[in-house]
């Protein structure tokens, strides 16, 4: 066993590394901007983060990475990634070659869910559904402390189902990079919120700017955020109907919208196939660094 465990969260806009020791104590943390449109630069960036940590700490560490996609059981290459330059690449092999050691990969939402179920907002709950609301929309499922996987490596991928109970104006929905229209991700991601707001107001704003305006009382922005909340409620209600989790933990940039938490229970309950809805909706305890913490423990979690 190497001296340290490096967890890396590869996001659409930032890449973060956290290094922990054998006790789980954080020893190093660094963020960089994620290179886009240049796969070799992505590999070099991650290798540079690991090498920077090890120059400071000394010794070598195990490397676990949360990525916005999954590894195909058929090809061993990346699939289903909204960071599309990863698709079809031997990401694990290329990183192993760059670092001179094997690496372990998991979907970023799985890493997030594992972290929050272990010692975060879902700690102690039997079933936790971890949600990423950011550049993309992902999810991970943890049952009794264990990540739920499957033969297709897509457990929790709720973002690529159709938006439930669509209105006429929501059909067929925006085009998604997966080749379909109207996926949940096209409505509930940060770019999805921005696109919806632009379609109503003509204003070209980021999701963060829209939220700031809404919190400041801007009527049009508040209307966009209310529409977002109702769509999120519809999407989460179908998850509850299928999985019936004890806790849903929200992560990603849009999980920081405080108005979601008092609004969602009342919006979700009428849509759930039950006489009540007892599922708790909580913000991530570890914030936007929760995924990287989960990635740091991929080695011991995956050991036989």
C-alpha positions in Angstrom: 0.0 0.0 0.0 1.4 3.4 -1.0 1.7 6.2 1.5 -1.2 8.3 0.3 -4.5 8.2 -1.6 -5.1 10.9 -4.2 -8.7 11.6 -5.1 -9.3 13.6 -8.3 -12.6 15.1 -9.4 -12.6 15.8 -13.1 -15.4 18.4 -13.7 -16.5 20.3 -16.7 -14.9 23.5 -15.5 -12.5 22.6 -12.7 -10.3 19.6 -11.8 -9.5 19.1 -8.1 -7.1 16.8 -6.2 -7.3 15.9 -2.5 -4.7 13.8 -0.9 -5.5 11.9 2.3 -3.3 9.7 4.5 -4.1 6.2 5.9 -6.3 7.8 8.6 -8.3 9.8 6.2 -6.7 13.1 7.2 -6.4 15.6 4.4 -2.8 16.4 3.5 -3.1 18.3 0.2 -5.7 20.1 -1.9 -5.4 21.9 -5.2 -7.7 23.0 -8.1 -7.0 23.9 -11.7 -9.1 24.8 -14.7 -10.2 21.8 -16.7 -8.7 21.9 -20.3 -11.6 21.5 -22.8 -11.4 20.2 -26.3 -8.0 18.7 -25.8 -7.8 15.2 -24.5 -4.0 14.9 -24.1 -4.1 18.2 -22.1 -6.7 16.6 -19.7 -4.3 13.7 -19.1 -1.3 16.0 -18.6 -3.3 18.2 -16.2 -4.2 15.3 -14.0 -0.7 13.9 -14.0 0.6 17.3 -13.1 -1.7 17.6 -10.1 -0.6 14.2 -8.8 3.1 15.0 -9.4 2.7 18.3 -7.7 1.2 16.7 -4.6 3.9 14.1 -4.4 6.7 16.6 -4.8 5.4 18.4 -1.7 4.5 15.3 0.4 7.1 12.9 -0.8 6.4 9.3 -1.8 3.8 8.0 -4.2 0.1 7.6 -3.7 -2.8 5.5 -5.0 -4.9 7.4 -7.6 -8.7 7.4 -7.7 -10.6 9.5 -10.2 -14.2 10.6 -10.5 -15.1 11.3 -14.1 -18.2 12.6 -15.7 -19.0 9.3 -17.5 -18.5 5.6 -17.1 -16.2 2.9 -18.3 -17.6 0.4 -20.8 -17.5 -3.2 -19.7 -17.1 -4.2 -23.4 -14.3 -1.9 -24.5 -12.7 -0.6 -21.3 -13.0 2.9 -22.7 -15.0 5.9 -21.6 -18.7 6.2 -22.5 -21.6 8.5 -21.6 -19.3 11.5 -20.7 -20.6 15.0 -21.0 -17.0 16.0 -21.2 -17.2 14.6 -24.7 -13.5 14.6 -25.5 -13.2 11.6 -23.1 -15.6 9.4 -25.0 -13.9 6.4 -26.6 -10.6 7.0 -24.9 -8.6 4.6 -22.8 -8.5 7.0 -20.0 -7.3 4.6 -17.3 -4.6 3.2 -19.6 -3.4 6.7 -20.6 -3.3 8.0 -17.0 -1.5 4.8 -15.9 1.1 5.3 -18.5 1.5 9.0 -17.6 1.9 8.2 -13.9 3.7 4.9 -14.0 1.1 3.1 -11.9 -2.5 1.8 -12.1 -5.4 4.1 -11.4 -9.1 3.5 -10.5 -12.0 5.3 -12.1 -15.6 5.8 -11.1 -18.4 8.0 -12.2 -18.2 11.4 -10.4 -21.7 11.1 -9.1 -20.9 7.7 -7.7 -18.0 9.2 -5.8 -20.2 12.0 -4.6 -22.9 9.6 -3.4 -20.4 7.4 -1.6 -18.8 10.3 0.2 -22.2 11.7 1.4 -23.5 8.3 2.4 -20.4 7.5 4.4 -20.0 10.6 6.5 -22.0 13.4 4.9 -25.7 14.4 4.6 -26.8 10.8 4.1 -24.7 9.2 6.8 -26.6 6.4 8.6 -29.4 6.2 5.9 -30.2 2.8 4.4 -30.5 4.1 0.8 -29.0 7.3 -0.5 -29.5 8.8 -3.9 -26.7 11.4 -4.6 -27.5 14.0 -7.2 -25.2 16.2 -9.3 -26.7 19.4 -10.6 -23.9 21.1 -12.4 -22.5 21.2 -15.9 -24.3 17.9 -16.3 -26.9 16.0 -14.3 -25.8 12.7 -12.8 -26.6 10.4 -9.9 -25.3 7.6 -7.7 -27.0 5.1 -5.5 -25.6 3.8 -2.2 -27.4 1.0 -0.4 -26.2 0.0 3.1 -22.9 1.8 2.6 -22.1 0.1 -0.8 -22.3 1.7 -4.2 -24.9 0.1 -6.4 -23.6 -0.8 -9.8 -24.9 -3.0 -12.7 -23.9 -4.8 -15.8 -24.1 -1.6 -17.9 -22.3 0.7 -15.4 -25.2 3.2 -15.5 -26.9 2.9 -12.1 -28.2 6.3 -11.1 -28.1 7.8 -14.5 -31.4 9.6 -14.2 -30.2 12.6 -16.2 -30.7 10.7 -19.5 -34.3 9.9 -19.0 -37.0 12.1 -20.4 -38.3 15.0 -18.3 -41.4 13.5 -16.6 -44.9 14.8 -17.3 -43.8 17.3 -20.0 -45.9 20.2 -21.0 -46.6 20.9 -24.7 -44.0 23.7 -24.6 -41.4 21.3 -23.2 -41.7 18.8 -26.1 -39.6 17.6 -27.8 -37.1 19.4 -25.6 -33.6 20.7 -26.2 -31.1 18.5 -28.0 -28.8 16.5 -25.8 -25.3 15.5 -26.5 -26.4 11.8 -26.2 -28.4 12.2 -29.4 -31.9 12.5 -28.0 -34.1 15.4 -27.1 -35.7 16.4 -23.8 -33.4 14.6 -21.4 -33.6 15.7 -17.8 -30.0 17.0 -18.1 -31.0 19.5 -20.8 -33.4 21.1 -18.4 -31.8 20.7 -15.0 -28.0 21.3 -15.7 -26.5 24.8 -15.3 -26.5 25.2 -19.1 -30.1 23.9 -19.2 -31.2 26.6 -16.8 -29.3 29.3 -18.8 -30.9 28.1 -22.1 -34.4 28.1 -20.6 -33.9 31.6 -19.2 -32.6 32.9 -22.5 -35.6 31.5 -24.3 -38.0 33.4 -22.0 -36.1 36.6 -21.5 -33.5 36.9 -24.3 -30.8 37.5 -21.7 -27.6 35.5 -22.1 -26.7 34.8 -18.5 -25.0 31.9 -16.6 -26.9 29.8 -14.1 -25.0 31.5 -11.3 -26.0 35.0 -12.6 -29.7 33.9 -12.9 -29.7 32.6 -9.4 -28.2 35.8 -8.1 -30.8 37.9 -9.9 -33.6 35.7 -8.5 -32.3 36.0 -5.0 -32.2 39.8 -5.5 -35.8 39.9 -6.4 -35.7 40.0 -10.3 -39.1 38.8 -11.4 -38.0 37.1 -14.7 -35.1 35.3 -13.0 -37.4 34.2 -10.1 -39.8 32.8 -12.7 -37.0 30.8 -14.3 -35.9 29.5 -11.0 -39.5 28.5 -10.0 -39.8 26.7 -13.3 -36.5 24.9 -12.6 -37.8 23.9 -9.1 -41.0 22.4 -10.6 -39.0 20.4 -13.2 -36.6 19.2 -10.6 -39.5 18.0 -8.4 -41.0 16.1 -11.3 -37.7 14.4 -12.0 -37.0 13.5 -8.4 -40.5 12.1 -7.9 -39.9 9.5 -10.5 -36.6 8.5 -8.7 -38.6 8.2 -5.5 -41.2 6.1 -7.2 -38.6 3.6 -8.4 -35.9 3.6 -5.7 -37.7 5.0 -2.6 -34.5 6.3 -1.1 -34.3 7.4 2.6 -32.3 10.5 1.6 -31.6 12.4 -1.6 -28.5 14.5 -1.3 -28.0 17.4 -3.8 -24.6 18.4 -5.0 -23.1 20.5 -7.8 -23.4 24.2 -8.3 -27.2 24.4 -8.4 -27.4 22.6 -5.1 -26.4 25.8 -3.5 -29.7 27.4 -4.4 -31.2 27.7 -0.9 -34.7 28.2 -2.1 -34.9 24.7 -3.4 -35.0 23.0 0.0 -38.1 24.5 1.4 -39.9 24.3 -2.0 -39.1 20.7 -3.1 -40.9 18.6 -0.5 -44.3 20.3 -1.2 -43.7 20.0 -5.0 -42.6 16.4 -4.9 -45.2 14.9 -2.5 -48.3 15.2 -4.9 -46.3 13.4 -7.6 -45.2 10.4 -5.5 -47.2 7.2 -5.7 -47.9 7.2 -1.9 -50.1 8.9 0.7 -47.0 10.7 1.9 -43.4 11.3 1.0 -40.9 10.8 3.8 -37.7 11.1 1.7 -35.4 13.8 3.0 -33.9 16.3 0.5 -30.6 17.7 1.8 -27.7 19.7 0.5 -24.3 18.0 0.5 -22.5 18.3 3.8 -19.1 18.4 2.1 -20.1 20.8 -0.6 -18.6 20.7 -4.1 -15.6 18.8 -2.8 -17.6 15.7 -1.8 -16.9 13.9 -5.0 -13.2 14.3 -4.7 -13.3 12.8 -1.2 -15.2 9.7 -2.5 -12.6 9.3 -5.3 -9.8 9.3 -2.7 -11.2 6.1 -1.2 -11.8 4.2 -4.4 -8.8 2.0 -3.8 -9.7 0.5 -0.4 -13.4 0.5 -1.4 -12.6 -1.6 -4.5 -10.1 -3.9 -2.9 -11.1 -7.6 -2.9 
